[in-house]
Amino acid sequence: MLRPGLLFTVLVVLWWNSPTPVAAEESPLVFDDIPLKEMVQHPDWFKESFLDLQDDLREALDSGKKGIIVYFGQKRCPYCRQLMEVNFRQLDIVKYTRNNFDVIAIDIWSPEEVTDPVGNTMTQRDYAVKMGTNFTPSLVFYDETGGVALRLRGYYPPYQFRAALEYVADGHYQREQFSYYLDRGDSTLRFEAEDMVEEEFFLPPPYNLDRSRFPGERPLAVFFEQGNCHACDILHTQPLRQPAILKLLENFEAVQLNLHSADPVITPDGKKTSARRWAESLGIFYAPTLVFFDENGREIIRVDSVVHFFRLRNVLNYILSKGYLSHPSFQLWRSAERNR
């Protein structure tokens, strides 16, 4: 039997050496993120819940499972469809999920009530805001105590999603950050910074991003990436080639950092560190991750999952319009914008 953590290492190597990462038309990372015309369908094995998550958690534990997963979705979300039609159609993922968790679906816009695992009752919409579900699908893993073991915001490809399931089910979350767990799994896939795709709008080193004493003139976008990264390549060859995205990025200061490098960085709050240590302190586990800061160095929002044109354009507009000042929830800002 494979020891804990080794299974993920094997999965990463198999996935990386399969045709999927290089054949764009077969990649789970390549899809159109225009809102869907048809509604997303959940698998029939999702739990039929009365939305009392205390009861759901108790029933899951009584049946020998490790906890519950609360899925926050939208009916016409293309990223949600990827989760349902790619990840949840892989037999090993479905089997592992069903063996270890019950999955309960939440509609982030529903006015119906839900009781969370610690007994608080609120609307599903308020619950989604409380749990910081800026991007759908969002998944919150609750352990046997009703505590949050892991949060995933957005869509992740199958091998990283499978790792998240194992990370919680095997109790790794009690000992280490998810980023460290992933590092052990894909440590053989590290490459140097020169292997990353660069853009003309990236500022060159030295990376003095300090805004603690003197505000910046523009918001700051930090692109945490790594070499030989399929998802990073897609970001650069698709959304970052769109004129509308490039036009919006003219209003940002932008830097690219290798999240595994020792390159010196002065962070927006004035601390001297390295790119690797900063990424670790931010809890970054996905490449590419985009972290956005305001003129005073405060983090506004981050995109640490698969992102395509429409989502990225909306995030950039959210920042440039300063929508975050009136709507700390990106989803509520999007709703307000649609209703204007």
N, C-alpha and C positions, 0 to 999 in steps of 0.2 A: 504493500500500500504506500502511496506517495505521502510524504510527510507534509504537514500544513505549510502552505505557501508554495510548495514545489509544483503542485498541480497548475497553479497560475503561470509559473515559469514555462511549463510545457505548452500550455495553451497559447501564450504569447509567441513562442518560437514557431509553433505550427501555423498560427494565423499569419505571422510576418512572412513566412516562407511559402504561403499559399498564393495562388494567383490573385486573390481578392485585393491586396493592397496596391497592386500595380495595374489592375484592369479596372479603369474608372467606372465602366458601365456595370461592373459587378460589385462595386464597393458600397457598403452600407452607409458610407459617408457622403455619397453623391446622390442628391435628390433636390427637387424643386420645393422651396419653402413658401410658395404662394398658399394662402389659406385655402383649405379644401372645399370643394363643392359638396362632397358627401361626408357624412359623419363618421368619425372613428368608431370602430367596433372593438369592444373589449373581448378577450378570450372568455369562453364559457366557464373556465375554471376560476376566474376571479370570484371572490366570496360575495354571496348575496348578503349584504349587511344591513342591519337596522340603524347603522351609523352611531352606535354606541361602541366606541373603540376600546373602552375598558372591557366590555363583554367580549369583543372580538379578540383582544389580546389574551384574555383568560381562556377562551376556547382554543386558541392556537397552542398555548402552552399545555393545556390538558391533552391535546392530541399529539404531544411530543415534538412540537415545532419550536424554533428558536425565538420567534417573535412575529411581528406583522410588518408589512410594507404598505404605507399609504401612498397611493398614486394620485397625484394632482394633475388633472388634464383639462383640455378643452375639446369641444366636439369637432372642431374643424382645424385642428392643429397638425400640420404635416410632420412635425418632429414626433408627436405622439404616435402618428401612424407608423413611423419607422420603428419605434419601440415595439408596437403590436405586430407588425408584419415582417420584421427582420429578427429582432432579438427573441420575441416570444413565439417564433416558429422554429427555433432551434431546439431540438429534442433534449439536449443536455441541459440547456438553460431552463426549459420548462420543468423538467424532472427535478432539477436541483432547487428551483424556486418553490415548487409545490411540496417538496419534501421538508423544506426548512421554514417556510413562511406562508401565511395567508396574506393575500393582496386585496386591499379595499380601495375602491375608486372614489375619488372626490372630484366634483365639478367645481372649478375655481370661481364660477359665476353664480352658483346655485344659492338661493335664499333659504334652502332647507337646512334644518339644524343638524349638527354633529356634536357628539361629546368626545373630547380628546382622551388619550390614555390616562390622564391624571384627573379627569372629572370635570373639566371646564366645558360648558355648552355654548355654542355660538353658531352662526351661519357658516356654511361651507366656504362662502366667499371670505368671511372674516378669518376663518381658520387658515385659508390659503395665504392671506396677507400676513397673519401672525407667523407662519412658518417660512416667510421670505421666499415664496415660490415665484421669483422673477420670471422664470422661463419654464414653459411646459414642454415635455413632461417633467415634473419634479417628483422624486421619490424620497420619502422619509422612512428610514428603518428604525423601528422601535424594538428595544430588547425586552427581556422578561420583566424588567422593573418598570417599564413604561418610559424609560429614558431614550433619548435620541442617540442611536449608535452611528448613523451616517446619513448625510443628505446628498442627494444628487440633483442638480438643477440643470435640466436640459437633456438632450439625447446623447448617449454614449454608445460606441460600437460594441458588438457582442463580447469581444475578449475583455474589455475593461468592465463591462457590465457584469460579466461572469465573475470577475475578480472582486467586485463590490459585494456580490452575494456571498462569496467565500469569506471575505474579510469580516463580515458580520456573523455569519453562521458559525465560523470556527473561533470566534471570540478575539480575533486580532485587534479589533477596535478598542479593547480594554488595555492594550499594551503599546500601541503605536499609531501614528497618524496614517491615514490611507495613502498619502504620498510615499511614506517609507515602505509600506507594504508593496506598492506598485514598483518602487525602485528595485526591490529584490527580485521581482518577477521579470523585469525587462532590462536588467543591468547589463546584459550582453549587447544591447542595442544602442549604446551611447556613442555619439559621434561629436567631432569638434565643431566649434562655432562656424568655421568657414564653410561647412556643409549646409548651412541654413540659407534659405532664399532671402536676399536682401531687397529693400525698396529704397527708391531715391528719397522718400520723405522721412526715412529713419535718421535721427540725429547721430553723428559719429561719437565715439568715446573722446574724452573721459565722460562717464555718466554721472554728472553732478545734477541730481534731480531735486535738490533741496529747495523747498518752498516755505520752510518754517519761519524764516526771517523776512523774506521779500516774496510777495505773491508772484506767480507766473503770469504772463500776459494771456495765456491760452490754457485750456484744459490739457492734461497730460494723458497719453495713451501708452501703456507699457505692454509690449508684445513678448510674452514668455514663450519661447519655442525651444526646439532641439533639432539636431541634425537628423537627416534621413527619416523625416516625419511625414507620413502620408497625409495626415490631416492638415499639417502646416502647408504642404504643397497645394492642397485643395484651396485653402484660404487665399494663398497668393495667386493662384491661377484662375480663380473664379471671382469671389466678391471683391478682392483687391485689384481686379482688372476692370471693374465697372466704373465708368465715369462719374456716376452719382456718388459712389462711395469715396472715390479719390477727391472729389470736390469737397465733400464734408470733412475729410481728413486734413484738408488745408488749414482748417481752423483749430487743429490740435498740434501740440508738440508730441512727437512719437519716437520711441526708442525700441529697439529689439534686443532682448537679452536671452542668452542660452541658459536655461534654467538649471543646468548642471555645471556651469562654468565657475571659475574662481575670479572672474573679471570684477574689479573693484567698482562699487556703486555707492553713491550717497543718496539715500532714499528721500522721498518727498518730505518726510518729517525730520530730516537732517542727520540720520544715523549712517555711520560708515560701516559697510559690510561688503559681501560679495553677492553676485547674482544668485548663486546657489543657496546661500544662507537666507537671502531675502525671500526667495521662492519658498523655502522651507517654512519661514516664519509666517508667510501668508497662507500656508496650507495648500499650495498649488500642486495638483497631481495630474493635470491634463495639459497636453501640448497640442495646439496653441491655446494659451489662456491670455485674454486681453483684460487688463486692469486699468480702470479709468479713475483719474484723480482730478479734483477741482483746482482752481488757481492757488488755493491755500494748502494744498497737499493732502486733503482729505479724500479717502476713497469714496467714489460715487457708486460704482457698480462694477461687476466683473462678469465676463463671459468665459466660463470655463467648461464648455461643452461644444458640441458641433454647432457651427454657425454658418448661415448662408446669407444671401443678399438682403432679403426683407428684414430679417431679425437684426442684422448688423446695421442696416440703414436706420431702423427704428431706434436702436440703442444710441447711435451717434446723434440723432435728432433729439432724443430725450436729454442728452447731456448739453448740447449746444443751445437748446431752448430753455435750459435750467428747469426743466419739468420736475427734476428731483427735489426742488425746493418746496413745491406745493404737493407733490405726489412721491413720497419715499418709495412707494411700490411702483415698479415699472409697469406691471400689468394694469393697475388702476389708471396710470397716466395714459396708457394705450387706449383704454376704454373711454376716458374723457376726450381724447383726441378724435376717436371715431364718432363720438356723439356731438361734436362741435358743429 
